């Protein structure tokens, strides 16, 4: 794949997910992302589960180089300043005020490099009554109104991956790219700011639009009802998803696939509005039917009628699917110390060329010699 950001150098002082996710997205596009970490311990996500190379850390730190600097130390700060002078982007996701205490605030760094695009990520924004509140994924999801749309009221539990963390990283990278584009015209850097709260409010835009335009407060079943989305257990205990949407042909072909030619004559199936109004009735009618055959049998029948469907897959099932293999979704690399690294590639292609290689996440201080001319930090994974 074309490394479209190959001329961009990024300094990332990110920890956990939001900052590292933004850095990874830029690294996937070819930027030289130098991860700046605390000597000895590094990004706390390193030790989240598995010494200093946990799966959590690996997820968001591929295609990067790692150095260790203590920016409260004069010699290390001078080394950082030399890097800042030549860098294009600086990313940090500290709570408001922390960057200043670490000597890496925007005002100081822009004096060193006026062309620097400085990306600051916070939990609730740089100011306001909530600026000091600790923000974690579930907190940001809940505060933005998003989490209530995921919680099943009959069995209330927090479910799913770290959506707010990852989404905020996407918005931060998006804003950084926009500022780099402007800098190409003006020659001036920018302070790019986002927060988990703001990012998730925007990501939850459909919810707000329904309220602001129609006074409607959506619930966890609002979108599934309107989109006519279902999940059914099949006879072999595996699960199937349907997304029936609006076209009548989907329902006509579903009736054929499930051997229920008169199904659409039932009042709850009469038309789209009837199916939305009687969602539970539709679900209750179809659920026992799907238990009569295996998942593979149902997929074959539904595919024949072009009914939108998919098995509920786990990671090995996804990676072993014919489409994933065709697209080369899985990439591998071998780290000289940590061994084989496997990941899912960037989804972006340029001029038809898909990503075909990846660099394993770095060990702590792995590139101290290469970048700083000093030995690898103690405490790095052996």
C-alpha positions in Angstrom: 0.0 0.0 0.0 1.2 3.5 -0.7 2.5 5.1 2.5 0.7 8.4 1.9 2.1 10.0 5.1 5.7 8.8 4.7 7.0 12.3 5.0 5.2 13.0 8.3 6.9 12.5 11.7 4.6 12.1 14.7 5.6 12.3 18.3 3.1 10.5 20.5 3.0 10.8 24.3 -0.2 8.7 24.4 -1.2 6.2 27.0 -3.9 3.6 27.2 -6.1 4.0 24.0 -7.2 7.4 22.7 -3.8 8.9 22.0 -2.2 5.6 20.9 -5.2 4.9 18.6 -4.7 8.2 16.9 -1.0 7.6 16.5 -1.7 4.1 15.1 -4.1 5.4 12.5 -1.4 7.8 11.3 1.3 5.1 11.5 -0.9 2.8 9.4 -0.8 5.4 6.7 2.9 5.5 6.7 3.8 8.2 9.2 6.9 7.7 11.3 5.3 7.6 14.8 7.8 7.9 17.6 6.1 6.8 20.9 7.6 8.7 23.8 7.3 6.7 27.1 8.3 6.9 30.7 11.6 5.1 31.5 11.1 1.8 33.2 7.3 1.4 32.9 6.2 3.0 29.7 2.6 3.3 28.6 0.6 1.7 31.5 -1.3 -0.4 28.9 1.9 -2.3 28.4 1.5 -4.0 31.8 -2.3 -4.2 31.7 -2.1 -8.0 31.1 1.2 -9.6 30.3 4.4 -7.9 31.5 5.3 -4.9 29.2 3.9 -6.3 25.9 0.2 -7.0 26.7 -2.4 -7.7 24.0 -4.0 -4.5 25.0 -0.8 -2.5 24.2 -0.3 -4.4 21.0 -3.7 -3.5 19.7 -2.9 0.2 19.4 0.8 0.4 19.0 1.8 -1.4 15.8 3.9 0.4 13.1 5.6 2.7 15.8 9.0 3.2 17.3 9.5 3.6 21.0 11.9 5.8 23.0 12.0 6.6 26.7 12.3 10.1 28.0 11.6 11.8 31.4 10.6 15.3 30.3 11.1 16.6 33.9 14.8 15.8 33.5 16.7 18.6 31.7 18.8 16.4 29.5 15.8 14.4 28.4 13.7 17.5 27.8 16.5 18.9 25.6 16.4 15.6 23.6 12.6 16.0 23.3 12.9 19.6 22.1 15.3 18.5 19.3 12.7 16.0 18.1 9.9 18.6 18.4 11.9 21.0 16.2 11.8 18.5 13.3 8.4 16.9 13.9 5.1 17.5 12.1 2.7 16.3 14.8 2.6 15.9 18.6 -0.2 13.8 20.2 -1.0 13.7 23.9 -4.0 12.5 25.9 -3.3 13.8 29.3 -5.8 15.3 31.7 -5.9 19.1 31.5 -2.8 20.6 33.2 -0.7 17.5 33.0 1.0 18.4 29.7 2.2 21.7 31.4 3.7 19.8 34.3 5.5 17.6 31.9 6.8 20.5 29.9 5.0 19.4 26.7 2.1 21.9 26.6 1.2 23.5 23.3 2.4 27.0 24.1 5.9 25.8 24.8 6.2 23.4 21.9 4.8 25.8 19.3 7.6 28.3 20.2 10.0 25.5 19.3 8.2 24.6 16.1 5.5 27.0 14.8 4.6 24.5 12.1 3.8 21.8 14.6 0.3 20.3 14.6 -0.4 19.7 18.3 -3.3 17.2 19.0 -4.6 17.3 22.6 -7.2 14.7 23.7 -9.0 14.9 27.0 -12.0 13.3 28.7 -14.4 16.2 28.9 -12.6 19.1 27.2 -9.9 21.5 28.3 -12.2 23.7 30.3 -15.7 23.8 31.8 -17.1 22.3 35.0 -16.3 18.7 34.1 -12.7 19.3 32.9 -11.2 17.5 35.9 -13.5 14.5 35.8 -11.8 11.2 35.2 -13.0 9.8 31.9 -12.9 6.2 30.9 -14.7 4.4 28.1 -17.9 3.5 29.9 -18.1 7.0 31.5 -17.8 8.7 28.1 -20.3 6.4 26.6 -22.8 7.1 29.4 -22.2 10.8 29.6 -22.8 11.3 25.9 -26.1 9.4 25.9 -24.7 6.5 23.8 -24.4 3.7 26.5 -28.2 3.7 27.2 -28.7 2.6 23.5 -26.6 -0.5 24.1 -27.9 -1.7 27.5 -30.6 -4.3 27.4 -33.2 -3.1 29.9 -34.2 -6.7 30.7 -30.6 -7.7 31.5 -28.7 -4.5 32.2 -25.0 -4.9 31.7 -22.2 -2.9 30.0 -21.4 -4.7 26.8 -19.0 -4.5 23.9 -15.5 -3.2 23.3 -14.0 0.2 24.2 -16.0 2.2 21.7 -15.5 5.7 23.1 -11.7 5.2 23.4 -11.3 4.0 19.8 -13.8 6.5 18.3 -12.0 9.4 20.0 -8.8 8.2 18.5 -10.4 8.3 15.1 -11.6 11.8 15.5 -8.2 13.0 16.8 -6.5 11.5 13.7 -9.2 13.0 11.5 -8.6 16.5 13.0 -4.8 16.1 12.7 -5.0 15.2 9.0 -7.2 18.3 8.4 -4.7 20.5 10.1 -1.8 19.0 8.1 -3.8 19.7 5.0 -4.2 23.3 6.0 -0.6 23.6 6.9 0.4 22.6 3.4 -1.3 25.8 2.3 -0.4 28.2 5.1 2.8 26.8 6.6 1.3 27.2 10.1 0.6 24.6 12.7 -2.5 24.2 14.7 -3.8 23.2 18.1 -6.2 20.4 17.5 -8.4 19.4 20.5 -11.1 16.8 21.0 -12.5 15.0 24.0 -14.1 11.7 24.6 -17.3 13.4 25.6 -17.5 15.5 22.4 -16.4 12.7 20.2 -19.1 10.3 21.5 -21.8 13.0 21.3 -20.9 13.4 17.6 -20.7 9.7 17.0 -24.2 9.5 18.6 -25.5 12.1 16.1 -28.5 10.1 15.0 -29.8 10.0 18.6 -29.5 13.8 19.0 -31.0 14.5 15.5 -34.1 12.5 16.4 -34.5 14.6 19.6 -33.6 18.0 18.1 -35.7 17.6 14.9 -38.6 15.5 16.1 -38.5 15.6 19.9 -38.0 11.8 20.0 -35.9 10.1 22.7 -34.5 6.9 21.2 -34.1 3.8 23.2 -32.0 0.6 22.8 -34.6 -1.0 20.4 -35.3 2.1 18.3 -32.8 1.5 15.6 -33.2 -2.3 15.4 -37.0 -1.9 15.1 -36.7 0.7 12.3 -33.9 -1.1 10.4 -35.7 -4.4 11.0 -32.6 -6.1 12.4 -32.8 -9.5 14.1 -30.6 -12.2 15.6 -31.8 -15.8 15.7 -30.4 -19.0 17.2 -30.2 -21.8 14.8 -30.6 -25.5 15.3 -26.9 -26.1 15.9 -26.7 -23.4 18.6 -25.0 -20.9 16.4 -26.4 -17.5 15.7 -27.6 -15.6 12.6 -28.2 -11.9 12.0 -30.7 -10.5 9.6 -31.0 -6.8 8.4 -34.2 -6.6 6.5 -34.5 -2.9 6.0 -37.2 -1.6 3.6 -37.3 -3.3 0.2 -40.3 -5.7 0.0 -38.2 -8.3 -1.9 -36.2 -9.0 1.2 -39.3 -10.1 3.1 -40.8 -11.9 0.1 -37.6 -13.9 -0.3 -37.3 -14.5 3.4 -40.8 -16.0 3.3 -39.7 -18.4 0.6 -36.4 -19.3 2.5 -38.3 -20.2 5.7 -41.0 -22.2 3.8 -43.7 -19.8 5.0 -45.3 -18.5 1.7 -48.3 -17.0 3.6 -46.2 -15.3 6.2 -46.7 -11.8 4.8 -50.5 -12.2 5.0 -50.2 -12.1 8.8 -51.2 -8.7 10.2 -47.8 -8.2 11.9 -46.0 -8.7 8.5 -48.4 -6.6 6.4 -46.0 -3.8 5.7 -42.9 -2.0 7.1 -44.9 0.0 9.6 -46.7 -3.1 10.8 -43.4 -4.9 11.2 -41.9 -2.0 13.2 -45.0 -1.8 15.4 -45.1 -5.5 15.9 -41.3 -6.2 16.1 -41.6 -8.6 19.0 -44.4 -10.5 17.2 -42.3 -10.8 14.1 -39.4 -12.0 16.2 -41.5 -14.5 18.1 -42.9 -16.0 14.9 -39.5 -16.4 13.2 -37.4 -17.5 16.2 -38.7 -21.1 16.4 -38.4 -21.5 12.7 -34.7 -20.7 12.7 -34.2 -23.4 15.3 -35.2 -26.1 12.9 -32.1 -26.0 10.7 -28.4 -25.4 11.1 -26.7 -22.1 10.5 -25.0 -23.3 7.3 -28.3 -24.5 6.0 -30.0 -21.1 6.7 -27.1 -19.2 5.1 -27.4 -21.2 1.9 -31.1 -20.6 1.7 -30.9 -16.9 2.5 -28.0 -16.4 0.1 -30.0 -17.9 -2.7 -32.7 -15.3 -2.1 -30.2 -12.4 -1.5 -31.6 -11.9 1.9 -29.2 -9.7 3.9 -27.7 -11.9 6.6 -24.5 -13.0 8.3 -23.4 -15.5 11.0 -22.4 -13.9 14.3 -18.7 -14.7 13.9 -15.8 -14.8 16.4 -12.3 -13.7 15.4 -11.1 -17.0 14.0 -14.3 -17.5 12.0 -13.8 -14.0 10.5 -10.2 -14.5 9.6 -10.9 -17.9 8.1 -13.8 -16.7 5.9 -13.2 -16.7 2.2 -13.7 -12.9 1.9 -11.2 -12.1 4.7 -8.6 -14.4 3.0 -9.3 -12.8 -0.4 -8.8 -9.3 1.1 -5.7 -10.3 3.0 -7.2 -9.1 6.2 -4.6 -10.7 8.5 -1.0 -9.4 8.6 1.9 -10.9 10.4 5.4 -9.7 11.5 8.1 -11.3 13.6 9.6 -9.2 16.4 13.2 -10.1 17.2 12.5 -10.3 20.9 8.7 -11.0 21.2 8.2 -13.4 18.3 5.2 -13.5 16.0 2.8 -10.6 15.9 -0.6 -11.0 14.1 -3.1 -8.3 13.5 -5.8 -7.0 11.2 -4.7 -4.6 8.6 -5.8 -1.0 7.9 -9.1 -1.0 5.9 -7.8 1.6 3.5 -6.5 0.9 0.0 -5.0 3.4 -2.4 -5.1 2.9 -6.2 -6.2 -0.7 -5.5 -3.2 -1.6 -3.4 -4.1 -3.0 0.0 -1.7 -3.0 3.0 0.5 -6.0 2.8 3.0 -5.6 5.7 3.0 -4.4 9.3 5.6 -3.7 11.9 5.2 -5.4 15.3 4.7 -3.0 18.3 7.9 -1.9 19.8 9.3 -3.0 23.2 9.9 -0.3 25.7 12.7 2.0 24.5 13.5 -0.3 21.6 14.6 2.6 19.4 16.5 4.6 22.0 19.8 3.9 20.2 18.4 4.6 16.8 16.8 7.9 17.7 18.5 9.1 20.8 21.9 7.4 20.6 21.5 5.8 24.0 20.9 2.3 25.3 17.5 0.7 25.6 15.8 1.5 28.9 15.9 -0.9 31.8 12.6 -2.7 32.5 11.8 -3.3 28.8 10.4 -6.8 28.0 13.2 -9.3 27.6 
